[in-house]
Amino acid sequence: MTSLDRGSPPWGRRLGVGVALGLGLIAAGVHRAAADPLPVRSGKVVLPITGLAVDLPKDARKQATWMLSGSWSLTNGGASFDGRDVIDLKVGDKLVAGNWVHIGYFDAGDCAKVVQALDVPDRWTAQQKLWGQDFQIAGGTWDFENDLGKKPAIALCTPGPAGSSLLLYHFFLEAKPPATSKAALAAIAKDKLLPRVTKAWATGASGPATPTTLPQIKQRGDIAAARTVALAQTQLEVALPSDGFVWLARSGDDGSDFLDRMAPSLPDVTLEIGRAPGTTCAAIMPQMIASQQTFAEPPPTGVPFGWTAYPTLQLDKARERLVCKDVGGAALVVGLMATPPTTPAARDFGPLAAVLEALALATAKTP
């Protein structure tokens, strides 16, 4: 079945502080085999790349079906990430609309600059309030360079309060698409799907997803999610597992390293990693906790065997749930931070068991 997921958008996407990606059209690269898009008539779904929980509307047309797919890629030696969910609408065997959904911090800059990066010869821009949000908008004629030919497209970007943005792409594929910018804006305002996607993003509605395990999600490029990354501060060489997630690694300047979960994007999850050679969790953790502001709450859930949970740290508006494990003569400390801090994922180490084990194995091999 046909999907509109072709190539990469003209901007880098990053999640987490301090990860810098370049702006510019990224080559599509090697395309991994993927199954046909997942057909859904209507109802609640979780978009695997963004993690958004969306209630798909029912289209009144006979044989109308939503076709769900998506793709992601790692570039720049595995330091850069791009990913999107794709929601196409088919009536019978014909595509009548396409949508791309992105969430993140975009290197093009703020939303006005992000939509201006739309590389079409007849680009126009606008600002408009839609579905309770203020959108920066750009449109023009998109050349698919295939049997779809050239079709009107519109990009819509709105910033979130925490700095990340929602970026939507809509492709008008019906027989008589809007011919002017005014007509395109009027048509998008009446769209039934994008208001629901926007509401899910605005309210933080998300659900569990393991995108790299799903056949309808395609890997673009040849860098796998399961790969070895070097953590400079802790000097760990970590073999990231095939846990269904896509992680990016970065180093801080205070002795800690970080793993930022890129897919699914929501909830926004970051792991802080510290290694203290020549000591134990029992010796180091009480001292560390005593020097920090804590937040009183029950212990986190899903803590794997061999790890010990410690009081939660209150870091300005963030909360960090801590676990520690004695490995190879060192104390391995991992902090879980998620946005919002009240989301259940912010307190659940269960889905992170595989990456915690990978960190422990790397620590055991490090002098």
C-alpha positions in Angstrom: 0.0 0.0 0.0 1.1 3.5 -0.7 2.3 5.8 2.1 3.4 9.5 1.9 6.4 8.8 4.1 9.1 9.6 1.6 12.5 11.1 2.5 13.2 13.6 5.2 11.9 17.1 6.0 14.3 20.1 5.6 15.2 20.5 9.3 16.9 18.6 12.0 15.0 17.6 15.1 16.4 17.2 18.6 15.0 16.3 22.0 16.8 17.2 25.2 19.2 20.0 26.1 22.4 20.6 24.2 22.0 18.2 21.2 22.7 20.3 18.1 21.6 19.1 14.7 22.2 20.7 11.3 19.6 22.3 9.2 19.3 21.1 5.6 17.7 18.4 3.6 18.9 15.1 4.8 19.3 12.4 2.1 16.7 9.6 2.4 19.5 7.0 2.6 19.0 3.3 2.8 15.4 2.3 3.3 14.8 -0.7 5.6 12.0 -3.0 4.6 8.7 -2.1 6.2 5.2 -3.6 6.2 2.2 -1.9 4.7 0.7 0.9 6.7 -1.7 -0.1 9.5 -5.3 0.4 8.4 -7.6 1.9 11.1 -11.2 3.0 10.4 -11.4 5.2 13.5 -10.8 5.2 17.2 -8.1 5.5 19.8 -4.5 4.9 18.7 -1.0 5.7 19.9 1.3 7.2 17.3 4.5 5.3 17.7 7.1 8.0 16.9 5.6 10.9 18.8 3.8 8.8 21.4 0.7 10.9 21.0 -2.6 9.2 22.0 -5.1 10.3 19.3 -8.8 9.5 18.8 -9.0 9.1 15.0 -12.3 10.6 13.6 -14.5 8.5 11.4 -14.7 9.8 7.8 -18.3 9.6 6.5 -17.2 8.5 3.0 -17.6 4.8 2.2 -14.4 2.8 2.4 -12.5 5.7 4.0 -9.6 4.4 6.1 -6.7 5.9 8.0 -3.4 4.4 7.0 -0.8 4.6 9.9 2.9 4.4 9.4 6.1 6.4 10.2 9.8 6.5 9.9 12.9 7.6 11.8 16.6 8.0 11.1 19.9 8.6 12.9 22.5 10.7 11.1 25.7 12.5 12.1 27.3 9.3 13.4 24.2 8.5 15.5 24.1 12.0 17.1 21.2 13.3 15.2 17.6 12.1 15.0 14.7 12.7 12.7 11.3 11.0 13.0 7.7 11.4 12.1 4.3 9.7 12.3 2.4 9.4 9.0 -1.4 9.4 8.9 -2.7 9.0 5.4 -6.4 8.9 4.4 -7.6 6.6 1.7 -11.0 6.2 0.1 -11.1 2.9 -1.6 -7.7 2.6 -3.3 -7.0 6.3 -3.6 -5.0 8.5 -1.3 -7.0 11.7 -0.6 -4.9 13.3 2.2 -1.6 12.9 3.9 -0.3 14.1 7.3 3.1 14.1 9.0 3.4 14.7 12.7 6.6 15.8 14.5 7.4 16.8 18.0 10.6 18.3 19.2 13.1 21.1 19.4 14.0 22.1 15.8 17.4 23.5 14.8 15.8 25.8 12.3 14.9 27.9 15.3 11.5 29.1 16.4 8.3 28.1 14.6 8.4 31.0 12.2 11.8 29.9 11.0 10.9 26.2 11.0 8.0 26.7 8.5 10.2 29.1 6.4 12.5 26.1 5.9 9.8 24.6 3.7 11.7 24.3 0.4 9.1 24.9 -2.3 9.3 27.4 -5.2 6.0 29.2 -4.4 6.2 29.4 -0.7 3.8 31.6 1.2 3.5 32.2 4.9 0.8 33.1 7.4 -0.1 33.2 11.1 -3.4 31.9 12.3 -5.1 30.6 15.5 -6.3 27.1 15.0 -7.8 24.6 17.5 -6.8 26.8 20.4 -3.1 27.3 19.4 -1.2 30.0 17.6 0.3 28.5 14.5 3.1 29.8 12.2 2.1 28.5 8.7 3.8 28.0 5.3 2.4 26.5 2.2 3.2 25.8 -1.4 3.5 23.1 -4.0 5.3 20.0 -2.9 6.9 17.8 -5.6 6.8 14.2 -4.5 9.0 13.2 -7.5 6.9 10.1 -8.1 3.4 9.2 -9.4 1.8 11.6 -7.0 3.4 14.5 -8.8 3.1 18.0 -7.5 0.5 18.7 -4.8 -0.4 21.6 -2.4 1.1 21.2 1.0 0.9 23.2 4.2 3.2 23.2 7.3 1.9 24.3 10.6 4.1 24.8 13.7 3.2 25.9 17.3 5.5 26.1 20.3 4.8 24.5 23.6 5.3 26.1 27.0 8.4 23.9 27.7 10.1 24.9 24.4 9.3 21.9 22.3 7.1 22.4 19.2 4.4 20.6 17.4 5.0 20.5 13.6 2.3 19.3 11.3 2.4 18.7 7.6 -0.8 18.3 5.5 -0.8 17.3 1.8 -3.9 18.0 -0.2 -4.3 15.0 -2.5 -8.0 15.2 -3.5 -8.9 15.7 -7.2 -9.6 19.4 -6.7 -7.2 20.7 -4.0 -7.2 24.3 -2.9 -5.6 26.6 -5.5 -4.7 29.6 -3.3 -3.3 30.2 0.1 -6.6 31.6 1.3 -8.4 28.4 0.2 -5.7 26.2 1.8 -6.1 28.0 5.1 -9.9 27.7 4.9 -9.6 24.0 4.1 -7.2 23.2 6.9 -9.4 25.0 9.4 -12.1 22.5 8.6 -9.8 19.5 8.9 -11.1 16.7 11.3 -7.9 15.0 12.2 -5.4 17.7 13.0 -7.5 19.3 15.7 -7.4 16.0 17.6 -3.6 15.6 17.1 -3.1 19.2 18.4 -5.3 18.6 21.4 -3.4 15.4 22.3 -0.1 17.4 22.1 -1.5 20.3 24.1 -2.8 18.1 26.8 0.1 15.8 26.9 -2.0 12.8 26.0 0.4 9.9 25.3 0.6 6.2 25.5 3.1 3.4 25.6 4.9 2.6 22.3 8.0 0.7 21.1 8.3 2.1 17.6 11.4 0.2 16.4 9.5 -3.1 17.0 6.5 -2.2 14.8 6.5 -3.4 11.1 4.8 -0.3 9.8 7.6 1.9 11.2 10.5 2.3 8.8 14.1 2.9 9.6 15.7 5.4 7.1 19.5 5.2 6.9 21.9 2.5 8.1 22.5 3.5 11.7 20.4 1.2 14.0 18.8 2.2 17.3 20.7 -0.7 18.9 24.3 0.5 18.7 27.3 1.2 20.8 27.6 4.8 22.2 30.5 6.3 24.1 29.7 8.3 27.3 32.6 10.7 27.8 32.1 11.7 31.5 31.6 8.1 32.9 33.9 6.6 30.3 31.3 3.9 29.5 31.0 2.1 26.2 27.3 1.2 26.2 25.8 -1.3 23.8 22.2 0.1 23.5 19.7 -2.7 23.5 16.9 -3.5 21.1 14.3 -2.2 23.5 11.9 -0.6 21.0 13.2 2.9 21.7 15.6 5.3 19.9 18.1 6.9 22.2 20.6 9.7 21.8 23.7 10.1 24.0 25.2 13.3 25.2 27.6 14.4 28.0 27.2 17.0 30.6 29.8 19.2 32.2 29.5 18.0 35.8 30.5 14.4 35.6 27.2 13.0 34.3 26.2 11.6 30.9 22.7 11.5 29.5 20.5 9.3 27.3 17.6 11.2 25.7 14.7 9.1 24.4 13.8 10.3 21.0 11.2 7.8 20.0 8.6 7.8 21.3 9.0 11.5 21.9 6.3 11.7 24.6 6.6 11.5 27.4 9.9 13.3 27.2 12.3 10.9 29.0 15.9 11.5 29.9 18.3 9.3 31.9 21.2 10.9 33.8 24.1 8.5 34.4 26.8 8.8 37.0 29.6 6.3 37.9 31.6 6.6 41.2 34.5 4.1 41.2 35.8 2.7 44.4 32.6 3.2 46.4 29.2 1.7 47.0 25.6 2.9 46.7 25.2 2.6 50.4 28.2 4.8 51.0 27.6 7.5 48.4 23.9 7.9 48.0 22.9 9.2 51.5 25.6 11.9 51.2 24.3 12.9 47.8 20.7 12.9 48.8 21.5 15.0 51.9 22.9 17.8 49.8 19.8 18.1 47.5 16.2 19.1 47.9 13.9 16.1 47.8 10.3 15.4 46.9 8.3 13.2 49.2 6.5 10.4 47.3 6.3 6.6 47.2 9.2 4.7 45.7 9.3 4.4 41.9 7.8 1.3 40.3 9.4 -1.3 38.1 12.9 -1.1 39.6 14.8 -4.1 38.3 16.3 -6.7 40.6 19.7 -5.6 42.0 18.9 -1.9 41.8 18.0 0.2 44.8 15.6 3.2 44.7 16.4 6.3 46.6 14.4 9.5 47.5 13.3 11.7 44.6 15.2 14.9 43.9 13.3 18.1 43.3 15.2 20.0 40.6 13.5 23.4 40.0 10.4 22.3 38.1 11.8 18.8 37.3 11.9 15.7 39.5 14.6 13.0 39.3 13.9 9.5 40.4 17.1 7.8 41.4 18.2 4.2 41.4 21.7 2.8 42.1 23.5 -0.5 41.6 26.9 -1.7 42.8 28.8 -3.0 39.7 32.5 -3.9 39.4 33.7 -1.9 42.4 31.7 1.2 41.4 28.4 2.7 42.2 26.3 3.2 39.1 23.7 5.9 39.6 20.8 6.5 37.1 18.3 9.3 37.4 15.0 9.2 35.5 13.6 12.6 34.4 10.4 13.0 32.4 8.1 15.8 31.3 5.6 16.3 32.8 7.1 15.0 36.1 3.6 13.7 37.1 3.3 11.4 34.1 3.2 7.7 35.2 6.3 7.1 32.9 8.3 9.4 35.1 8.1 6.9 38.0 8.3 3.6 36.1 11.6 2.0 35.5 10.1 -1.2 34.1 10.2 -0.2 30.4 13.8 0.9 31.0 15.1 -2.4 32.4 17.0 -3.3 29.2 18.9 0.0 29.0 19.7 -0.2 32.7 21.1 -3.6 32.2 23.2 -2.3 29.3 24.6 0.4 31.5 25.4 -2.1 34.2 27.2 -4.4 31.7 29.2 -1.4 30.4 30.1 -0.4 34.0 31.3 -4.0 34.8 33.7 -3.8 31.8 35.1 -0.3 32.7 38.2 -0.1 35.0 
